Amino acid sequence: MNTLTDITAARPVAPNPGDHHMSHAHISLKNIHKTYGDSVAVDRLDLDIEEGKFIAIMGPSGCGKSTLLRMLAGLEDVTSGDILREGQRINDLAIWERDMPMVWQSLALFPFLTVRENVEFGLRMNGVASAERRTRALDWLSKLGLEGYANRGVDQLSGGQRQRVALARCLVTEPSVLLLDEPLSALDAHLSVQMQGELKRLQRELGITFVYVTHSHSEAFSMADTVVIMNQGRIEQAGSPEDIYLRPATPFVARFLGGSSIFDCKARRRKSGELVLEGADGTFDCAASELVELDEGEKVSLIVRADQISVTAAAGWAENEVSARVMGEEFVGALVNLRLETASGTQITVQLQQRDMQALDIEVGAGITASWHPEDGHIIKT
């Protein structure tokens, strides 16, 4: 595939993440509300999207993420609230006036047009002359490694090639914002991973603001600068992939991401004055930095990631321990996800190397001790 270094001059390179003074809100969603009859799809949502950033929006089906994208594109009206671009309200602008093309899940390519004609379509709608349309379309096909496919029908292309044609059709108009609605969901796992790398490279080299809706955790966390997690029309948490993974803000986020165990607890003060967490499965210590803002009796969720939990046949190996029973296991490449359950019914997930799992030599139904260190717990107030 041809490199994209020759096109960076046409559009500013995305700001360095460390250059905070260079970043500003490219798009602002202010108190956005969307209803369908009595049903609320998006509920008083606020979000700032920085210029040149890759934003991934996630959440369960029906959370409002695709509706949000369609309102940005102008395909859905906003019931109330404002969409601002560079500070200017764009609620009433038509789709073609917004300069926010969308890459669809279905790709929506025209089967009766050639590859080049598909890429030219947006330029044709914008009144660009035939010779310039052809030149720009062929240029983008070359940049996306499709220079030999210009005269083919789209039905003659592989899934990955059709995906690149859909991208070229949007990028040929040189937008400053690109909307993507689960564009990789129809691809097989290997091709999806390959396209993730290409999309991220393309976004960084062009400096275009990407707003990307996906169900896939791996897509969002591998590509995005900011991940937004929605639930019932609202934002549960927005932040860097690292922040959300290490410090989920709500029990919903922890459950949605998976791979964590959640213990319902209350803060209790020992005679020595230090706080501990008391739950149905035992009493647990946490790092002082996690406990510092808690009051006596306050209800919290204790979150422990699967890769921070150890399992042993006997107790006495760590400060925090619970007795559990093995309920099942799932092999994921070199790793094994071990599913445990405590006497109170708390579900625990432990991630182990296969060799460590083999060394344990345990079976479903066996009793086992799960343990972790105080600094490996994360507290969420509930």
N, C-alpha and C positions, 0 to 999 in steps of 0.2 A: 504493500500500500504506500502511496505517495505520502511524504511528510506534509505537515501543515504549516511549516515555518514560514512559507512564503505568503501566508494570508494574514499573519498577525499584524502586519502594518496597516491593514485595512480597518482593523478594529482594535481598541485598546486592550492590552493584556489585563487579565483579572488582577486586582490588587493583591499584594502579599498579605496573608492572614495577619501578619504582625503589624501591618501599616494601618492601624485603626483610624487614623485621621483621614485616610483616603476614602473610607467606606461611608456611604450614606444610604438612606432609604430610597431605593429606586421605585418600589411600589409599597404603598401603605393601605392596609385594609382597616377601616375605622368603623367599629360597631356594626359589622356586617350581619344582617339578619335575613334569612331566606325561609319562607314558608310555602307549603303546598296545601292549600285549604287549612285544616287544623293541625297539620303535621309540620314540625319544625325541623328543617334540614341543616341549617347553620344558625347558631344561637349567639348573637351579640359578640361576634369574633373580632379580635384585634390582632394584626400581624404586620410587622415591617419586614420587607425583603430588601436586602442590600444589593447594590449594583455589582454585577459580575460574580455573584455567588451561586452555588448549586444548592437549592432547597428541595428536600424530599419531604413529602407529606404522606403520613401513614395513618392507619387506623383500621378497625374492623369494618366489614361491609355495612353500609348504611350510616357511617359516622359523619358523612358530609364532605369528604375530601374531593370526590369527583365533582360534586355540585360547586364547591369552591373554585375549582379549576375552570369549570364552565362559566361561572360568573366573571372570572378574570378575562376569559376569551370573548365575552359578550354573547355567549350562547344562551345564558339564563339571565333574567332580570334580577336585580337586587331588590328585595322587599323593602329594606331600609338600611341606612348606613352609606358610607362612601368608599369608593375605590379611587385612590390617588396615585398618579404617576408623575414623579418629579414635582409633587405638590399640587398638580392639576387634577381636578375631578374628571373621571372618564366614564362614569356610570352610563351616560347617554350616548357615548360614541358607538358607532356601528362596528361590527366585527372587523371589517376591512380597514377601519381607521385606527385600530388599536396597536398595530404592529406587534401582535402577539400570536404568531401561528402555533398550531397545535399538532403534535405527532400523536395519532390515535392508536389505541390498543389494536384496532382492526387494520391499521395503516391507511385504509380508505384510498388506496391507489385506484386509478381508472384503468380497467382491463382493456378498454378499447383504444388506449393511447400507448405509444412506445415509452420506454424508460425516459428518453430525453423530453418527450412531450409532457410526461407527468411532472418532471422537474420544472419545465417552463410554465406550467399552468398558472402559478401565482403571478409571475411576471406578465403573462398575457392579460390577466384580469386587471393588472395595474397599468396597462396600456404601453408596455415596453415594446419597442420595435422588434421585428422578427430577427434581424441579424444579431442584435444585442442579446435577445433572449437565448438564442442558440449558443452564443459564445459563453454566456454566464452559466448556462445549464451544463455545457460540456466541461467547463472549468470545475464546477462542483462535483460532477461525476468523477473527474480525475482525482480530485482531492479525497474522495471517499472510496477510491480504488475500483471504480466502475467504468473506467474510460472505454473498455471494450464492449460495453453492454448498451450503449446509447440507443441503438435501433431495435433492440429486442422488445418483445412484449413482457409485461410484468409476470405473466403466468409461466415464463421460461426461467425465472429466477428462483434461487433458494430463499428460505425465510430470512437469513441474514442479509442477503442482497436486497430484498424488498424493503427491509428495515432501513438500509442505507439510502435507498431511493426516497423513502418517506422523509428522512432527515434532509437530504439534498433539496427536496421540494420546499421545505420550510426555510432552510438556511440560504437559499439562492436569493431571497429577498433581503438578506442581511438585516434581520431583526435584532433588536437589543434584548428581547425577552423571548424565550422559547418555552412553551407549555408542553408537557409530555404526560399522557394519560396511560400508565401501565404499558409502555411500548414494547417491553421485552417478554410479556407474559405468555405469548404464543410460541416462544423459542424454546428449544430443548436446553437442558442445564449447561452443557458445554458452550453452546453458542451464546447463551445469555451472559455467561461470565466473560466471554470474549468481547461482546458488545458493551458490557459495563466499562471495561477498560477503554474502549474506543470513545464512548460517550464522555467519560471524565476527561480524557485527553483533549477531545474536541472543545469541551466547555472551557477548560483552562487556557487553551491556546487562543480561542476566539474572544474570551472575556465576556461572553453572553450570559445573562441571568437565566438560569434554568429553574423552572418550577416543575417538579417531577412527582407525580402521584404513583404510589406503588403499594402492593400488599407484601412485597418481599423485604424482609429484614436485611438480607445480605446485600441487595441492591442499594437500599437507603444508606446503610452504614459504611459500605465500601466507597460510595461515590460522593455523598453529600457533605457540604460544609456545615449545614444546619439541618437537623431532623425535627420535624413537627409531628407530634402524635396527637391525633384527634379522637374524641369519644363523644357520641351523641351531640354532634354539631359544635362542640367546644374544643379548645386546645387544652390538653392535659399537661403537656410539657413541650418546650421548644429549646433546643440547645445543640451543642456539638455532639457528634456520635459518642465521643468518649464520656462526656458529662452524663448523657442519658443512660449509657450502659453502666457506668460506675455508680451513678447517683440518681436513680429513678425518683421522680418527685411525688408520685402517688402509687398506691398499691395497684391501681389499674395499669399503669405503665409497666410496673414490674411483672405483672401477670401477662400483659400483652407481649412483652419482649421474650418471656419464657426463660428457662434455664436458671431460675432463682427459686429459693424456698422462702415462704412467708410465714412468720410466726406472729400470732396476735398476742400482745403483751401489755402490761401496765408497768409504769415506772414505780419502783419501790426503793425506800431509803433504808439502808442497813444501820445498825447501831453505831457503826463507825462513821456514819454520815454520807457514805458514798452511795450513788444511785446504781441500781441494777434493774434488769427487766425480768418481770415474772410472768410466765405464761402457763398454759395447760401442760406444756411439755418440759417445764423446768425453769430454773433461774439462770439468766445469762448476763455476762459482763460484756460491755461495749467500750470502745475507745472514748476517752473523756471528751473529745471534740464532738462526738455524736450525742453524748448525754447532756451537754452543757446547758441546753435551752429547755430541758424537760422539768416539769413539776411533779411532785409526789402524786401518784394516782393517775397520771395522764396516760391515755390509751395511745399505743403506737403499733406499727407493723415493723417487725425486724426482718430485714431482707438480707439473705446470704446467697451469693452466687454459687452456682453448681461447681465451679472450678476452685472454690475456696473451702469446700467441705471435704474432710477426710473420713474414711470408714475403717473400722477395726473390729476384730472379733470380740475384744474385751474393752471395758471402760478404763479411764485413767490416763488418757494420752493428751488431753487438751483441756483448757479452761471451760469451754462450753461443750456440753455433750448431751445427746438425746438417744434414748433407746428406740429402735425402729425395727420394722420387719421388711424384708426384701419382697417387693411386689412385681418386679419385672426389670428387664434390661433392654436397651436398644443400641445396636452397633452402628456407629457413624464413622466409617473409615478407621483411623487409628485410635479413635476414642470410643468409650462406652458410656452411655447415659444410664445410670442406675436409678431406678425408682423405688423409693422407700415410703413407708407410712408409719407414723407414731401411734401410740395407743389412743391419743385424742382424735386421730383422723387427719392430722397435718400431713400434707404431701411434701416429700423432700426429694430433690433431684441432685444427684452427685455425678460429676463428670470425671471419669478415670481413664488413664491409659490402658490399652488392652492388656499389656503385660502385668499391670497392677491388679487388674480384675482377675486375671488367671492365677496370680499369686494368692489372692484371697480365697479362691476355691469355695465360693458360696453358691447356694441354690435359692430359687424362689421359695419364700416362706421362712427362710432362716432368719434368726435374730441377729442384729448387728448394732454397732454404736456409730453414730455420725457425730463429728466434732469439728469445731472451727475456733480460730483465735479471736479475741475481742475486737481487734482492729479490722477484721474481715466482715463485720456486720454493719449494715447501713440502716438508720432509723428514719421512718416516715411517720409523722404525726397523723392520726386518723380522727 
